Amino acid sequence: MIFDTDILSMLGKIGKVDLLRKLFPESSLIITFEVYNELLRAKETGYDLLMTF
């Protein structure tokens, strides 16, 4: 499964990123380099949205 920034940031804001593992237990969870960079920029500006995949 490939995820975009929108779903990851929304789940991160409510502290529910772990739902992805529950919903897709048999799938590899993948983000693109661009999504990673967007999330990294958010973290650098003070938004600690995600736990480690």
N, CA, C and O atoms as a Maestro MAE file, in Angstrom:
{
 s_m_m2io_version
 :::
 2.0.0
}

f_m_ct {
 s_m_title
 :::
 protein
 m_atom[212] {
  # First column is atom index #
  i_m_mmod_type
  r_m_x_coord
  r_m_y_coord
  r_m_z_coord
  i_m_residue_number
  s_m_chain_name
  s_m_pdb_residue_name
  s_m_pdb_atom_name
  i_m_atomic_number
  :::
  1 25 0.843 -1.162 0.000 1 A "MET " " N  " 7
  2 3 0.000 0.000 0.000 1 A "MET " " CA " 6
  3 2 0.895 1.234 0.000 1 A "MET " " C  " 6
  4 15 1.855 1.319 0.766 1 A "MET " " O  " 8
  5 25 0.576 2.172 -0.852 2 A "ILE " " N  " 7
  6 3 1.297 3.435 -0.915 2 A "ILE " " CA " 6
  7 2 0.373 4.523 -0.378 2 A "ILE " " C  " 6
  8 15 -0.787 4.619 -0.778 2 A "ILE " " O  " 8
  9 25 0.898 5.339 0.527 3 A "PHE " " N  " 7
  10 3 0.088 6.374 1.165 3 A "PHE " " CA " 6
  11 2 0.607 7.749 0.820 3 A "PHE " " C  " 6
  12 15 1.804 7.951 0.620 3 A "PHE " " O  " 8
  13 25 -0.333 8.712 0.753 4 A "ASP " " N  " 7
  14 3 0.068 10.088 0.489 4 A "ASP " " CA " 6
  15 2 0.126 10.889 1.788 4 A "ASP " " C  " 6
  16 15 -0.227 10.397 2.860 4 A "ASP " " O  " 8
  17 25 0.570 12.109 1.667 5 A "THR " " N  " 7
  18 3 0.762 12.962 2.836 5 A "THR " " CA " 6
  19 2 -0.543 13.249 3.556 5 A "THR " " C  " 6
  20 15 -0.568 13.288 4.786 5 A "THR " " O  " 8
  21 25 -1.629 13.451 2.819 6 A "ASP " " N  " 7
  22 3 -2.896 13.824 3.442 6 A "ASP " " CA " 6
  23 2 -3.359 12.813 4.480 6 A "ASP " " C  " 6
  24 15 -3.642 13.180 5.620 6 A "ASP " " O  " 8
  25 25 -3.437 11.556 4.100 7 A "ILE " " N  " 7
  26 3 -3.936 10.546 5.035 7 A "ILE " " CA " 6
  27 2 -2.972 10.362 6.207 7 A "ILE " " C  " 6
  28 15 -3.403 10.191 7.348 7 A "ILE " " O  " 8
  29 25 -1.688 10.396 5.929 8 A "LEU " " N  " 7
  30 3 -0.710 10.217 7.008 8 A "LEU " " CA " 6
  31 2 -0.732 11.381 7.985 8 A "LEU " " C  " 6
  32 15 -0.655 11.178 9.197 8 A "LEU " " O  " 8
  33 25 -0.836 12.600 7.468 9 A "SER " " N  " 7
  34 3 -0.843 13.750 8.372 9 A "SER " " CA " 6
  35 2 -2.129 13.804 9.180 9 A "SER " " C  " 6
  36 15 -2.096 14.169 10.356 9 A "SER " " O  " 8
  37 25 -3.256 13.451 8.584 10 A "MET " " N  " 7
  38 3 -4.521 13.450 9.331 10 A "MET " " CA " 6
  39 2 -4.515 12.386 10.427 10 A "MET " " C  " 6
  40 15 -4.919 12.653 11.559 10 A "MET " " O  " 8
  41 25 -4.062 11.197 10.095 11 A "LEU " " N  " 7
  42 3 -3.966 10.154 11.121 11 A "LEU " " CA " 6
  43 2 -2.947 10.529 12.187 11 A "LEU " " C  " 6
  44 15 -3.143 10.238 13.367 11 A "LEU " " O  " 8
  45 25 -1.864 11.174 11.778 12 A "GLY " " N  " 7
  46 3 -0.859 11.613 12.738 12 A "GLY " " CA " 6
  47 2 -1.406 12.661 13.695 12 A "GLY " " C  " 6
  48 15 -1.091 12.640 14.885 12 A "GLY " " O  " 8
  49 25 -2.217 13.572 13.188 13 A "LYS " " N  " 7
  50 3 -2.784 14.622 14.033 13 A "LYS " " CA " 6
  51 2 -3.665 14.061 15.136 13 A "LYS " " C  " 6
  52 15 -3.731 14.625 16.228 13 A "LYS " " O  " 8
  53 25 -4.338 12.960 14.861 14 A "ILE " " N  " 7
  54 3 -5.220 12.372 15.882 14 A "ILE " " CA " 6
  55 2 -4.563 11.192 16.599 14 A "ILE " " C  " 6
  56 15 -5.195 10.518 17.412 14 A "ILE " " O  " 8
  57 25 -3.292 10.953 16.289 15 A "GLY " " N  " 7
  58 3 -2.545 9.892 16.959 15 A "GLY " " CA " 6
  59 2 -3.002 8.489 16.612 15 A "GLY " " C  " 6
  60 15 -2.967 7.593 17.455 15 A "GLY " " O  " 8
  61 25 -3.430 8.293 15.369 16 A "LYS " " N  " 7
  62 3 -3.966 6.990 14.965 16 A "LYS " " CA " 6
  63 2 -3.275 6.383 13.747 16 A "LYS " " C  " 6
  64 15 -3.900 5.639 12.991 16 A "LYS " " O  " 8
  65 25 -2.004 6.688 13.549 17 A "VAL " " N  " 7
  66 3 -1.273 6.106 12.421 17 A "VAL " " CA " 6
  67 2 -1.263 4.590 12.519 17 A "VAL " " C  " 6
  68 15 -1.205 3.901 11.501 17 A "VAL " " O  " 8
  69 25 -1.319 4.067 13.735 18 A "ASP " " N  " 7
  70 3 -1.309 2.613 13.936 18 A "ASP " " CA " 6
  71 2 -2.522 1.921 13.308 18 A "ASP " " C  " 6
  72 15 -2.503 0.706 13.107 18 A "ASP " " O  " 8
  73 25 -3.566 2.674 13.000 19 A "LEU " " N  " 7
  74 3 -4.730 2.086 12.337 19 A "LEU " " CA " 6
  75 2 -4.378 1.487 10.978 19 A "LEU " " C  " 6
  76 15 -5.005 0.524 10.539 19 A "LEU " " O  " 8
  77 25 -3.383 2.054 10.321 20 A "LEU " " N  " 7
  78 3 -2.987 1.527 9.013 20 A "LEU " " CA " 6
  79 2 -2.510 0.087 9.125 20 A "LEU " " C  " 6
  80 15 -2.832 -0.741 8.273 20 A "LEU " " O  " 8
  81 25 -1.751 -0.216 10.159 21 A "ARG " " N  " 7
  82 3 -1.288 -1.604 10.362 21 A "ARG " " CA " 6
  83 2 -2.467 -2.519 10.699 21 A "ARG " " C  " 6
  84 15 -2.485 -3.682 10.295 21 A "ARG " " O  " 8
  85 25 -3.434 -2.005 11.425 22 A "LYS " " N  " 7
  86 3 -4.613 -2.807 11.775 22 A "LYS " " CA " 6
  87 2 -5.502 -3.047 10.556 22 A "LYS " " C  " 6
  88 15 -6.052 -4.135 10.388 22 A "LYS " " O  " 8
  89 25 -5.639 -2.030 9.709 23 A "LEU " " N  " 7
  90 3 -6.479 -2.154 8.520 23 A "LEU " " CA " 6
  91 2 -5.827 -2.983 7.415 23 A "LEU " " C  " 6
  92 15 -6.511 -3.671 6.657 23 A "LEU " " O  " 8
  93 25 -4.507 -2.911 7.334 24 A "PHE " " N  " 7
  94 3 -3.765 -3.591 6.267 24 A "PHE " " CA " 6
  95 2 -2.643 -4.439 6.854 24 A "PHE " " C  " 6
  96 15 -1.473 -4.173 6.582 24 A "PHE " " O  " 8
  97 25 -2.970 -5.453 7.654 25 A "PRO " " N  " 7
  98 3 -1.935 -6.214 8.361 25 A "PRO " " CA " 6
  99 2 -1.020 -7.024 7.448 25 A "PRO " " C  " 6
  100 15 0.117 -7.311 7.824 25 A "PRO " " O  " 8
  101 25 -1.471 -7.388 6.293 26 A "GLU " " N  " 7
  102 3 -0.679 -8.217 5.380 26 A "GLU " " CA " 6
  103 2 0.093 -7.401 4.354 26 A "GLU " " C  " 6
  104 15 0.821 -7.965 3.537 26 A "GLU " " O  " 8
  105 25 -0.056 -6.091 4.384 27 A "SER " " N  " 7
  106 3 0.557 -5.240 3.361 27 A "SER " " CA " 6
  107 2 1.786 -4.517 3.879 27 A "SER " " C  " 6
  108 15 1.895 -4.202 5.064 27 A "SER " " O  " 8
  109 25 2.701 -4.265 2.967 28 A "SER " " N  " 7
  110 3 3.812 -3.370 3.280 28 A "SER " " CA " 6
  111 2 3.286 -1.951 3.160 28 A "SER " " C  " 6
  112 15 2.577 -1.627 2.207 28 A "SER " " O  " 8
  113 25 3.626 -1.114 4.111 29 A "LEU " " N  " 7
  114 3 3.189 0.273 4.084 29 A "LEU " " CA " 6
  115 2 4.330 1.113 3.533 29 A "LEU " " C  " 6
  116 15 5.423 1.142 4.099 29 A "LEU " " O  " 8
  117 25 4.066 1.797 2.421 30 A "ILE " " N  " 7
  118 3 5.117 2.491 1.687 30 A "ILE " " CA " 6
  119 2 4.730 3.954 1.495 30 A "ILE " " C  " 6
  120 15 3.571 4.280 1.240 30 A "ILE " " O  " 8
  121 25 5.735 4.831 1.624 31 A "ILE " " N  " 7
  122 3 5.545 6.225 1.232 31 A "ILE " " CA " 6
  123 2 6.630 6.571 0.235 31 A "ILE " " C  " 6
  124 15 7.709 5.979 0.246 31 A "ILE " " O  " 8
  125 25 6.342 7.528 -0.622 32 A "THR " " N  " 7
  126 3 7.329 7.954 -1.607 32 A "THR " " CA " 6
  127 2 8.324 8.911 -0.960 32 A "THR " " C  " 6
  128 15 8.095 9.411 0.142 32 A "THR " " O  " 8
  129 25 9.413 9.154 -1.647 33 A "PHE " " N  " 7
  130 3 10.426 10.084 -1.182 33 A "PHE " " CA " 6
  131 2 9.826 11.476 -0.990 33 A "PHE " " C  " 6
  132 15 10.161 12.178 -0.035 33 A "PHE " " O  " 8
  133 25 8.937 11.870 -1.905 34 A "GLU " " N  " 7
  134 3 8.306 13.182 -1.833 34 A "GLU " " CA " 6
  135 2 7.427 13.304 -0.592 34 A "GLU " " C  " 6
  136 15 7.443 14.335 0.080 34 A "GLU " " O  " 8
  137 25 6.657 12.257 -0.284 35 A "VAL " " N  " 7
  138 3 5.816 12.262 0.912 35 A "VAL " " CA " 6
  139 2 6.688 12.330 2.156 35 A "VAL " " C  " 6
  140 15 6.389 13.083 3.083 35 A "VAL " " O  " 8
  141 25 7.752 11.556 2.186 36 A "TYR " " N  " 7
  142 3 8.676 11.598 3.311 36 A "TYR " " CA " 6
  143 2 9.198 13.015 3.528 36 A "TYR " " C  " 6
  144 15 9.235 13.499 4.659 36 A "TYR " " O  " 8
  145 25 9.599 13.676 2.449 37 A "ASN " " N  " 7
  146 3 10.121 15.039 2.569 37 A "ASN " " CA " 6
  147 2 9.064 16.011 3.073 37 A "ASN " " C  " 6
  148 15 9.371 16.894 3.874 37 A "ASN " " O  " 8
  149 25 7.826 15.862 2.617 38 A "GLU " " N  " 7
  150 3 6.750 16.731 3.117 38 A "GLU " " CA " 6
  151 2 6.544 16.533 4.618 38 A "GLU " " C  " 6
  152 15 6.390 17.502 5.361 38 A "GLU " " O  " 8
  153 25 6.543 15.299 5.052 39 A "LEU " " N  " 7
  154 3 6.363 15.013 6.476 39 A "LEU " " CA " 6
  155 2 7.558 15.500 7.280 39 A "LEU " " C  " 6
  156 15 7.399 15.979 8.403 39 A "LEU " " O  " 8
  157 25 8.749 15.382 6.716 40 A "LEU " " N  " 7
  158 3 9.946 15.873 7.384 40 A "LEU " " CA " 6
  159 2 9.900 17.392 7.537 40 A "LEU " " C  " 6
  160 15 10.258 17.924 8.588 40 A "LEU " " O  " 8
  161 25 9.459 18.090 6.488 41 A "ARG " " N  " 7
  162 3 9.324 19.551 6.573 41 A "ARG " " CA " 6
  163 2 8.315 19.937 7.649 41 A "ARG " " C  " 6
  164 15 8.524 20.909 8.375 41 A "ARG " " O  " 8
  165 25 7.226 19.182 7.757 42 A "ALA " " N  " 7
  166 3 6.223 19.458 8.796 42 A "ALA " " CA " 6
  167 2 6.841 19.274 10.178 42 A "ALA " " C  " 6
  168 15 6.614 20.081 11.079 42 A "ALA " " O  " 8
  169 25 7.616 18.218 10.338 43 A "LYS " " N  " 7
  170 3 8.271 17.964 11.626 43 A "LYS " " CA " 6
  171 2 9.253 19.078 11.966 43 A "LYS " " C  " 6
  172 15 9.337 19.503 13.118 43 A "LYS " " O  " 8
  173 25 9.992 19.548 10.972 44 A "GLU " " N  " 7
  174 3 10.965 20.620 11.200 44 A "GLU " " CA " 6
  175 2 10.301 21.936 11.598 44 A "GLU " " C  " 6
  176 15 10.930 22.780 12.237 44 A "GLU " " O  " 8
  177 25 9.045 22.113 11.227 45 A "THR " " N  " 7
  178 3 8.322 23.335 11.607 45 A "THR " " CA " 6
  179 2 7.528 23.169 12.891 45 A "THR " " C  " 6
  180 15 6.791 24.068 13.294 45 A "THR " " O  " 8
  181 25 7.683 22.002 13.539 46 A "GLY " " N  " 7
  182 3 7.069 21.833 14.845 46 A "GLY " " CA " 6
  183 2 5.932 20.834 14.927 46 A "GLY " " C  " 6
  184 15 5.374 20.621 16.003 46 A "GLY " " O  " 8
  185 25 5.581 20.222 13.813 47 A "TYR " " N  " 7
  186 3 4.502 19.234 13.830 47 A "TYR " " CA " 6
  187 2 5.108 17.839 13.886 47 A "TYR " " C  " 6
  188 15 5.669 17.362 12.900 47 A "TYR " " O  " 8
  189 25 4.999 17.195 15.019 48 A "ASP " " N  " 7
  190 3 5.517 15.839 15.171 48 A "ASP " " CA " 6
  191 2 4.351 14.885 14.921 48 A "ASP " " C  " 6
  192 15 3.710 14.423 15.865 48 A "ASP " " O  " 8
  193 25 4.077 14.591 13.650 49 A "LEU " " N  " 7
  194 3 2.848 13.917 13.267 49 A "LEU " " CA " 6
  195 2 2.900 12.402 13.319 49 A "LEU " " C  " 6
  196 15 1.893 11.761 13.617 49 A "LEU " " O  " 8
  197 25 4.042 11.828 13.037 50 A "LEU " " N  " 7
  198 3 4.052 10.392 12.799 50 A "LEU " " CA " 6
  199 2 4.983 9.613 13.697 50 A "LEU " " C  " 6
  200 15 6.014 10.105 14.156 50 A "LEU " " O  " 8
  201 25 4.583 8.389 13.929 51 A "MET " " N  " 7
  202 3 5.496 7.454 14.539 51 A "MET " " CA " 6
  203 2 6.281 6.776 13.425 51 A "MET " " C  " 6
  204 15 5.935 6.945 12.256 51 A "MET " " O  " 8
  205 25 7.290 6.041 13.732 52 A "THR " " N  " 7
  206 3 8.101 5.359 12.730 52 A "THR " " CA " 6
  207 2 7.321 4.229 12.097 52 A "THR " " C  " 6
  208 15 6.594 3.508 12.781 52 A "THR " " O  " 8
  209 25 7.468 4.074 10.794 53 A "PHE " " N  " 7
  210 3 6.808 2.977 10.092 53 A "PHE " " CA " 6
  211 2 7.580 1.715 10.289 53 A "PHE " " C  " 6
  212 15 7.190 0.666 9.776 53 A "PHE " " O  " 8
  :::
 }
 m_bond[211] {
  # First column is bond index #
  i_m_from
  i_m_to
  i_m_order
  :::
  1 1 2 1
  2 2 3 1
  3 3 4 2
  4 3 5 1
  5 5 6 1
  6 6 7 1
  7 7 8 2
  8 7 9 1
  9 9 10 1
  10 10 11 1
  11 11 12 2
  12 11 13 1
  13 13 14 1
  14 14 15 1
  15 15 16 2
  16 15 17 1
  17 17 18 1
  18 18 19 1
  19 19 20 2
  20 19 21 1
  21 21 22 1
  22 22 23 1
  23 23 24 2
  24 23 25 1
  25 25 26 1
  26 26 27 1
  27 27 28 2
  28 27 29 1
  29 29 30 1
  30 30 31 1
  31 31 32 2
  32 31 33 1
  33 33 34 1
  34 34 35 1
  35 35 36 2
  36 35 37 1
  37 37 38 1
  38 38 39 1
  39 39 40 2
  40 39 41 1
  41 41 42 1
  42 42 43 1
  43 43 44 2
  44 43 45 1
  45 45 46 1
  46 46 47 1
  47 47 48 2
  48 47 49 1
  49 49 50 1
  50 50 51 1
  51 51 52 2
  52 51 53 1
  53 53 54 1
  54 54 55 1
  55 55 56 2
  56 55 57 1
  57 57 58 1
  58 58 59 1
  59 59 60 2
  60 59 61 1
  61 61 62 1
  62 62 63 1
  63 63 64 2
  64 63 65 1
  65 65 66 1
  66 66 67 1
  67 67 68 2
  68 67 69 1
  69 69 70 1
  70 70 71 1
  71 71 72 2
  72 71 73 1
  73 73 74 1
  74 74 75 1
  75 75 76 2
  76 75 77 1
  77 77 78 1
  78 78 79 1
  79 79 80 2
  80 79 81 1
  81 81 82 1
  82 82 83 1
  83 83 84 2
  84 83 85 1
  85 85 86 1
  86 86 87 1
  87 87 88 2
  88 87 89 1
  89 89 90 1
  90 90 91 1
  91 91 92 2
  92 91 93 1
  93 93 94 1
  94 94 95 1
  95 95 96 2
  96 95 97 1
  97 97 98 1
  98 98 99 1
  99 99 100 2
  100 99 101 1
  101 101 102 1
  102 102 103 1
  103 103 104 2
  104 103 105 1
  105 105 106 1
  106 106 107 1
  107 107 108 2
  108 107 109 1
  109 109 110 1
  110 110 111 1
  111 111 112 2
  112 111 113 1
  113 113 114 1
  114 114 115 1
  115 115 116 2
  116 115 117 1
  117 117 118 1
  118 118 119 1
  119 119 120 2
  120 119 121 1
  121 121 122 1
  122 122 123 1
  123 123 124 2
  124 123 125 1
  125 125 126 1
  126 126 127 1
  127 127 128 2
  128 127 129 1
  129 129 130 1
  130 130 131 1
  131 131 132 2
  132 131 133 1
  133 133 134 1
  134 134 135 1
  135 135 136 2
  136 135 137 1
  137 137 138 1
  138 138 139 1
  139 139 140 2
  140 139 141 1
  141 141 142 1
  142 142 143 1
  143 143 144 2
  144 143 145 1
  145 145 146 1
  146 146 147 1
  147 147 148 2
  148 147 149 1
  149 149 150 1
  150 150 151 1
  151 151 152 2
  152 151 153 1
  153 153 154 1
  154 154 155 1
  155 155 156 2
  156 155 157 1
  157 157 158 1
  158 158 159 1
  159 159 160 2
  160 159 161 1
  161 161 162 1
  162 162 163 1
  163 163 164 2
  164 163 165 1
  165 165 166 1
  166 166 167 1
  167 167 168 2
  168 167 169 1
  169 169 170 1
  170 170 171 1
  171 171 172 2
  172 171 173 1
  173 173 174 1
  174 174 175 1
  175 175 176 2
  176 175 177 1
  177 177 178 1
  178 178 179 1
  179 179 180 2
  180 179 181 1
  181 181 182 1
  182 182 183 1
  183 183 184 2
  184 183 185 1
  185 185 186 1
  186 186 187 1
  187 187 188 2
  188 187 189 1
  189 189 190 1
  190 190 191 1
  191 191 192 2
  192 191 193 1
  193 193 194 1
  194 194 195 1
  195 195 196 2
  196 195 197 1
  197 197 198 1
  198 198 199 1
  199 199 200 2
  200 199 201 1
  201 201 202 1
  202 202 203 1
  203 203 204 2
  204 203 205 1
  205 205 206 1
  206 206 207 1
  207 207 208 2
  208 207 209 1
  209 209 210 1
  210 210 211 1
  211 211 212 2
  :::
 }
}
